[in-house]
Structures are given as C-alpha cells and as structure tokens.
Amino acid sequence: MQLKKSNKILIIGGSGFVGSKLIFELGENQCVNLDKNKSPFFSKITNIGDIRNLDDILITSKTKYVILLAAEHRDDVSPKSLYYDVNVKGTSNVLKAMDKVGVKNLIFTSSVAIYGLNKINPDENYAKDPFNHYGISKFQAEEVIKKWYEKDPKNKSVNIIRPSVIFGERNRGNVYNLLKQISSGKFLMVGEGTNKKSMAYVGNVVAFIMNRLEKSELGYNIYNYVDEPDLNMNELVSIIEDKLNLDLPKIKIPKWLGMLGGYIIDLIALIFNKKFSISSVRVKKFCATTQFNSSKVHNNFKKQGMVDKYFYKKLNLD
C-alpha cells in the first residue's frame, strides 16, 4: 500500500506486536507512533506518551488518519480502574485531541470480548454482554466513539474492528502461553475440549486495517475479525501436538475442578501480591466457546492467510 506523503497516519499504541507489524507494512515515512513504551524497531518515529494525559496526544494539522490500538487488556490488571482510565477515558482524550485539529478519520481496535462467553456465533449486530472489565471498558469506548461520530456523521469515517484472540510474531499472549504449556509436555485438558475458538493471525488483522485505510469510506462501520476455520480445543491441541511431535497425556480435568484450582491460585495471588499464569478467569475463558461470525469482513476482503516470513526475518522476531 502506498499513501500520499501528506496523508500522515498517527498510530497510537504502535510499539506492540500488532503495531510493529502495521508500521512495517505502511513504512516509517507514512506514520508516527505514540506509545507509553519505546518501540523495539521504530524509535525514530515514536513519541512517548500516555493517552490518559490529553497533553501527551500530539496530533498535527498534517495528520489525516488516527489508528487507536492502545488498550489495557491483560486479565490480571490491578487496580481494575485502569481498564476504564485507559480504554474509555483514553479514547475520549484521543477524540478531543482529534477535534482540536479537525481530524475526522478513526480506526479503532475493539474486541469480541464485548459479546461475552459461550454465545452462538455472534455477528456485529449481536447483543452486547461482556463478562469482564476489559470487555465492558471496550464496549464503553465504542459508545464514546459513536457519540463523537454522530456529532458530524456526514464528514467522519469510523472503522471499529473487533478481532478475536490475535496470534503471530512477537506475541506473548494467550496463544503463546498455550503453545508454551503444550511444548513443555505438562499440558492437561480442562473440560471436554469441544468448545470452539475463533482466532486471528496478526498479518491478516494488519492487512484489514490497511484495507480500511485504502477505502477511506465515510460512515460508521463495525467488523468482527476472525480467521476461519474455527477449531475446538481438542482439534487445536491435536494439531499443535502433531507439529511439535509430542505425545501428551490424554487425561481431562473436569471443569469444576479446574475452576476450583483457579480460585485457589487467585487467593494465593491476593495474599502474596503475585501474578500467576493461571487464574480462575483464564480457566473460565479456556473452557468457554469463543466463536464469532466474520462473514461481513470476508465477503469483501481477501486475507493474507500465511505468515509473512520476510517481516519475521527483517525485524529478527525470533
């Protein structure tokens, strides 16, 4: 993709693995990064700032597009108010900064977490039922954006992308932790393993963000992003087991026992003020069906469908 040099793009939260991939694909001469953390690859175009502070959000008259990736999303965030300070107040601050210089084009990464767990393949119009603070705060952020858009709908472009769990180069999230646990040979299935999981490859999510930039359509648009096919946990673990040439124990722990273990770990974490890779929330999410309908995207967008080896080598992401 090649945008005009005058059409500068501000990426907020571009130091993470999604943002790094996006900046690489766009090119450093097309964008600026604002993040509270240093970028491991693009320090020349990165400004350090926190969206909780309005004064940190420096948007110039040259800015044409804002891509808001920044979010508080981990399961073990403390205090819980951080979800709302970053995801809701931070989003509101970004919109205020955009209004100051008249920027009207926004791409916002939300989350399928707003639908909650164990839903029947929800599409973009499905009722919202978030089960945790992350999902609630993301839905509230969407509502803030909708109100902002409705103040001038004829001249604004809003694209809200709700990806499922994202995996890919440099990710250290849920999929990475699952792979790490399986590769250790100590993995045990919790529950029957028949619950389905929607996932998304980072390269395809970035390609869709760029697709939205290229289209530059006015209006208010929402998209679920999922890379099909959706696998259940038994299928997913079996594929990983085969690729890693492992023979894992076939024992399955009942869900109630897994949840009990999660609550015990929660209590230990609270007493000793420590964070663990296992918690009741993560066990609950592991056992839940998190499958989502993304036909709206895939009817009009052709995904990459493969790992970008050049990107992996270029940035030394091993």
Phi, psi and omega in degrees: 000137179230110177265158176297143183298336180284341182271071183291144182244128174260119176258122180255117185091035185268009181271350179278188187287330176288313180297321180297317177296319181295314180298319179300316183289323180286321187099139184297333182283354182259349189212166175232143181249133172241122183206151177284347178246152176294148175276133179288348185231335190234053184296331184294333182248013183256127172252134180276127181192160183239125184292351173288343178250112183303323182293341180281344186269092185266103177246130183256174179291344178279345181288128179250330182227142172240128176246111185261102178259337188300137179195154169264114191227348181298156181286337188250030180293136177216132358286162182298336181298340179298325178303317184279325178297318182274306190285328182258301179297320179299317177297317178300319179296320179298318180294322177297318179294324177295319180296327182300325182246006174079026176280131188237008183243119185228134168243125186234127176269111176264223182195149173290353177300341181291342180276341185088190184256156172058041176265165183266084173046058186294140172263188187295341181264002183292149180300143182272132182210059182297142183257350181226174184295326178299309180297319179297315182293325178292321178294319178296323177297319177299320180295322176298317180294320180298317178297320178298315180298318185292348176286338180205062188294337183284344186237006184246151176237117178235126174236115178255122181249124179252089180280153168281188181304130184259133176237163178150188183304132176074001178286138177233038183261213188298318181292318177300315180297323177296313179299318180297317180295317180295316182295337179286344181080005183252015183283137172231134180289132173256124185088186184281340179081013181266357179286135184271151182230123170274139181224166180216132176278136185304321181297324179284323176298315179296319178299323179288322175302316179294326175300319178294324176296316182295321181292321179049044183276134172289151178124180183243109187236138179234136181222130163284142173238120180218142172258113180282159006274156174278129181252150171275171187296324178298316180294316181297313180295322179297319178296314180296318179301317180293315182294327181267003179055050181247161174230091186279156174300142183266007179291138176241127180275130177302146183303319182299324180288322177297318178295320178300315177298322178297318179294323178296317178294322175302317181294317178297318179298321180291317182295317186259004178054049180234160178247138180237158181287344179245138177208168179297324179295317181290325175295317180299316179293321180299319184276350184274155169278124177231076182242135188223150182272122179236029181298330179300321178288308192283350172286342185229008186216130179261115184283165176294310176075013180203158178289134180279094185296325181296317178299317181300316182285318184300317182264003178055050186269066179248000000 
